[in-house]
């Protein structure tokens, strides 16, 4: 008997979900409302895609496991992405001081545009799985509270008929592509039957509403919103600065003022992506003069000094879709068979912490492992996946929310005794990491998602945190002589 999986969303989480389910089914159909680009270009359905995204080591490892033999890392590097060592290739000012650059490289992450990453992953998944990607708009789930058995699909942009359905007149993937399914050209293009449905539709997912229509209610949701606004502009990498380290000035949640941050990140095409972030009351501006002035007013002006002598290639793009939102689906009293929710449809994180893509990859890996053991129609599969995915989600959530609650005007967070204790330990660890390699290594492992939060409670990490930094604080950015020369050449702020 032929088995079909339908994935809602052709973004990164959706394509990784398609890779995860492909070995277990005969047909994979991916639905997306957007016209997907044929190259590394921005698409309308991903407003945050114009801003900085970093693929952490844990996320890349999960992707490589989902796509064995594809050598995703090499494909990205061949197309201009940069591999960044956390220990050597970054210049970072934290709220507790400058991180040092060590002889040990530490975990590595991939630095490129989100458009490039999405395109490469999409092409690899198509190549490896034969998944059909159809332009269609999912507006509801078929089935009931005990089992989901498909997706209701509307004509593009049509919200009619949302909710649950019985699956009458179900169309095939080919009929959807040709527009010949039940109700084509009217309110419904087709009802698409499937053995497994994966909602990876992103931040705007309507899964809670859809579940309610099926009779699954009481889903707890939580939002923590620091009011972050991102502003990003692309520059041409100046001649001679091609290997300049990724440079970041982090915001400080603990001083009672709005957070303000800036980053110069190398991306493909010999370009710098410069992303600024400001929480409520400290938002970055969208005009060129204000953009530069904002960088120079950061706790250290290094970002502004670098870009003051660089050639801008684009205007400034703003985004406000930055709140942390979590749906506690793993805690639902009842959960229907045949439905899995991954990626931003499950939880979104303040992008400043760079963990969303990696969490999506780790979630897809959980799905693959469960399918490998039991198959797509095994009883309890969907419930086990949702509970398994909650682990990496919780780890990333703790990092993001643990800082965002301290910004002035942050909404939805708690500042109780437990939160204060965690924050005190986190700050002491970060301070130690400015001059202690064991502390820095522990911090790298957790932020790169190669280890869980328990890594921070190992005896060696606890001792390093207790001892604090073993080296004196760095008074200035830790640049080599050659990098200092590049900075001086680019610095036009005194002209």
N, C-alpha and C positions, 0 to 999 in steps of 0.2 A: 504494500500500500504506500503510495507516494506521500511524503511528508513535506509540509511547507512552513517556513518561518517568515513573518512579516516584521520588518524593523521600521519604526516611525522615526525619520530623521536621517539625513545623509551627511551630517557633520562628523566630527572625529569620533564621538561616542557611538553613533549609528554605524559607521563603517567598521569599527572595531567589533561591535556586536555582531555584524554580519559575518566577520571572520570567525568569531567564536562559535556561531551556530552552524556554519556551513558544513563541517564534517558530520553533523548529526542529522541533517535533513537533505531532501532531494532538491529543494528549490528555496532560494532566498530572494525576497522582494523587499527593496528599500524604497520608502516613500518620502518625498520631500516637496515642499511647495515652491522652492526656488528653481530657477534655471541655473544649473550648476555650471561653473566655468570650465573650459577645457584646459586651463593652465592655472598657474598660481596667482589667481586674481581674487579680490575681495568680493563677497556676495552679500546681498541685502539682508538675508536672514540671520546674519551674525554681526550685529553692530559692534560687539567688543573685539571683533577680529582685526580691526585696524590698530589695536594697541599691543603692547609687549606681551608675548607669551614665551615661557621657557619650558622646555620638555625635560623634566627631571630624570635622573638615572633610573629610578624605580619605574617610572612610566615607560621609558624606552625599553627597559628589559621586558616589561609585560607585553609591549607591542611586538617585540622580536619573538616572544613565545607564541603569540597569537598568529604570527606570520612567519613560521619557521622557514629558513632558507632564503627569505626575500632580502636579507641584509638591508633592512630599512635605514639603519645608521649610515651605511655607505651611500645609499641612494640620496639621502638628504645632503650629505657632505659633498657629493658629486654635483649637486645642484646649487652649491654655494653656501649651505648652512655652516655654522661654526660650532666646533666642539669646545666647550668651556670647562676647564678644571676649576672646581670650587676652591681648591687650595692655592692655585697659582695664577689663574687667568682672570681674577676679579679684584677690583678695588672697591671696597665697600665701607661706607661709614654707617655704623649702627647707632642707636641711641646711647650705647655704652662705649662708643669709641670706634676707631678704625680696626678692622680685621687685618691681621698680618697675612703675608703671602709666604707659604711654607715650601720646603723642599718636596714634601709629599703632595702629590696632585689631588688626592681625595676623589670623590665621585665626580663624574663628568655629566654635563647637561648639553642639550642641543639648543642653539640660538639661531632662530630664523623667523620669518614672518609666519603668522598663522595660516595665511593663504597657501604658502609653499607646503607646510606640513599637511594641511588638509588635502591638497591636490595629490601629493605623493602617496599618502595613505589610501586615498580613494582609488588611485590607479592600481596600486598593489593589490588591494582587496578585489577589485574587478578582475584583475589578471589571475588571481589565485583561486577565486571562488566562483566566478561566473555570475555573481549576484546581479539581478536586474534592478536598476535605479529608475524609478518612475516619477514623473512630476505629478503629484497628487496630494490632496489635502485630507489627512485623517481627521474626522470629526467625532469619533466615538468608537466604542468597543462593542463587539457582538458577543452575546452570551448572557451570563447571569452571575450571581454572587459566588457560585461554586466553580465555574469554569468560564474563561474567555476563549472564544473559538474564532476570532477574526477581528477585522477592523472595518468600520464604516467609513467610506471615502466619498467626499463631496467634490463637485466641480470646483476648480481652483478658485479660492477666495470666497467660497460659499459656506456660510456657517449653519445653514439650515440642516435640520435633522440630527443635531448633536445628541449624544447620549447613547443608550443601549439599543440594540436591535436584535432581531431573531436570525438574520442571515439569509432571509429569503431572497432569491434572485442573485445569489453570490456570483461575482465575476471572477475570471482568471486574471493572472498578471498580464497576459497578452491582450485580453479584452480591455483592461485598464489603459494599457499603452495606446491602444487604437481608439479608445473612447467608445467602445461598443458594449460595455457592461450594462447591467440593469440600470435604467434611468439615465443613461448617458445623455449629456446635453441638457438635462433638467437639474433637479436639486441633487440627485445622487448619481455618481458615475458608476459605482459598484459597491457591493458588500463583499469584502475579500476574506474568505475563510482561511484559517491557518491553524496549525497545531501549536504554534508558539508565537506570541506577539511580544516584541521588545519595544517599549517606549523610550526612545533616546532623542526626543524632540526638543530638548534643551530647556532653557530658562522659562520659556513661555508655555511649558507643558500644561495641559488641562486634565492630567490624569486623575486628580482628586475629584474633579467634577464628573468625569467619566465613571469612576468607581462608585460615586454616590448614585448615579443613574442605574448602576447594576445592583444596588442594594448594599454596597460595602461602604459604610460610613464611619465617622469617628476618627478619621486620619488626623493625627496631630502634626501641625506645621509650626515652624518657628522662623522668624526673620530677625536678623541683627544687621542694622544699617547704619554705618558711620557716615553716610552721605558722600562717599568718595566720588570725585569726578576725575576722569582721565583726560589728558590732552596729549596728543601725539603728533609728531612731525617727522618726516623722513629727510635725511641729509645725505649728500654724497660723502663717502668716507674720504677725508683729505689724503692727498698723496703722502706716503710715508707713515700713515697711521693705520695701515691695514691690520696690523696685529696688536693694536692698542687694546688693553684689557677692557672687558665689560666693566662699566663704572656706574656705581649706584650710591646715592645718598638716601638712606632710609628715613622715613618719618618717625617722630617720637610721640608715642601715645601717652607718655607719662608726665608731661609738663603742663597740662591744663590748657593747651592751645591747640588749634586745629593742626592736624598732621599735614606735612608738605614733603613730597619726595620727588626725586628725579633720577632718570637712568639713561645712559647711552649704551645701546645694545647693538652689536654688529649683526647684520642680516645679509642675506644673499644679494648679489648684484652690486657688491662694493658700496653698501649703504649702511648708514647708522639709523636705527630707529630710536628716537628720543621721546620717552614717555614721562609725563609728569602726573602726579597724583596729589589731590588735596581733599581732605575731609571737610565736612560741613563747616562753612565759615572761612575756609582756606582754599577754595577751588581755584584751579589754574585758569588763566584767561585764554581766549581764542585768537587774539591779535598777535602778530609777530613781535612787536616791541614788548608787549606785556609778557609773552611767553619767555623771551630772553631774560627779562627783568626778574621773573619768577624764579628762574634757575639760579640767578646770581644771589637771590635772597634766601636760598636754602641754607641749612646749617653749615654747609661748606659750598663755595661757589664753583667747584671743579666742573660740574656739568655745563654751566654757563660759559666758563672759560674755554671749554673744548668746542662748543658749537658756535661761539662768537666768530670763529674763523672758518667755519664750514659752510658749504653751499646748500641752502635748503632746496629740496626737490618737490615738495608738496605744500599744501596749506596745512592748517591745524585742525585735527579732528577731535571732537569732544564725545565722551560717552558717560552716561550716568547709570548704566545697568550694572551695578557693582555690589549690591547688597548680598549678604550671606542668607540663603534660604535653604531650610532643610525640611524634608517631608519624612516623617518617621514611619515609613511603610513597613519596616521590619517589625514594628510593634503593633500593627493592626491585629485586631482580635481574629478576624477572618481574612483570608487571602485567596483569591481565585487561582485555580490551576491555569496554566497557559499564559500568564502575564508576568513579565519582568520589566523593571524600570531601572535605567542606568543613566550615568552622566549627570548633566545639569537638570534633567527631569527629576532626578532624585534629590540632588543637593547642589547648590551653587555657592561659590566662595568668592570673597573679595579677591579680584585678580592680582592684587599687589603681592600675594604670597605664592603665586605661580604653581598651584597644585591641582587645579581643576582638570587639566588634560591627563595628568598622571593618574588621578583618582578614577577617571573614566576608563583608562586602560586597565587598571587593576580590577575594576568591576567586571569588565569584559572577560578578564582572565578567570575570575571566579565562575562566571557563567559557563565558560568553556570546560572547566574542570568538572562541574556538576553534570553537564551534558555528556561528557566522556564517560562518567561513571554510571549514569542512569538512563540517558536518552530523553528526548523532548517531551514525552507524554508520561513520564514516570510520576507517580503520586508524590506530592510534596516538593517537586523540583523547584517550582517558582518560589515557594516559601523559603527553601534552603538558600537559594541564590540571594534573595533580599536580605536574609540575615547575614550571609557571608560578605556581601558588599558593604554592609554597615560598618565593618572594621576599618577599611581605609577611609571611608567617609568620616567616621568619628575622629580619626587621627588628624585629618586635614581641617575639620571643623574646629577642633580644639585650638589649633595654631591660629586660625584666622579670627575666630571669635574672641580668643584669649587676649588679643591685642585690640581689636576693634571696640570692645566695650569701654575702653579707657579714653577714647576720643570725646571731646566736648560735643554734646548734641547727639551722640550715638543713641540709636533707638532699638529697643528690644533685648538688650543685654542685662545681665545680672552682675552685681559687684558684691557678692556675698563672701563669707570667710573662705570658702573653697577656692573661689576665683582669685582672691587676694593671695592665698598661699601659692597657687600655681604661678601667678604673675611674679611673685617675689623670687621663686626658684628660677623661672625662665630668665629674668633679668640678671640674676647672679651667674647663671650659666653663660649667658651672652657676654657678660663682662669678663668672665674667666676665659672665654674663647678668643678674646682680643689678644691674649698673651700666653695661652696654654694650648699646646697641640692636642692633648687628649680631649679637652673640652670642645675644641673646634671640630675634631673628628666626629664626636657624638652629635653635635649640632648639624653637621653636614649630612650624616646618615639619616637623621629624622626629617630634615627639610627636603632631602632628595628622595624620600620615601623608599629608601633601600632598607630601612629598619623602622619598626613601630615605636610608639612613645616609651615602651619599656626600656629601650636603649638608654634613655636618660636617667634611669634608676639603677643601672649597673653599678657595682661598687667603684670601679675605676672612674666612671663619670661623676658619681657623687663626691668622690675624693677630690677630683679636679675642680669641681664646682665649689667645694668648701675651701680649697686652697686659694682659689682666685687666680688672676693672671700672674704668671711667673716672670713675665717680661714687662718692662715699663710701657705705659701707653704710647702709641705712635703719635707724635705731635702733628703729623701731616699725612697726606695720602702716600701709601707705600709704593712709590713709582721707582723704576730703574732710572739711571741717568739718561738713557736714550728716551724713555717715556717723558721724563721731565722736560727734555729739550723739545719734544713734540708739543707738549702742553704750552710751553713758552711761545713757540712759533704760532700756535693757533689762537692764543689769547689776545683778542683785540679789545678787551674790555677797558683798557686804559687809554685807548686812542680818543 
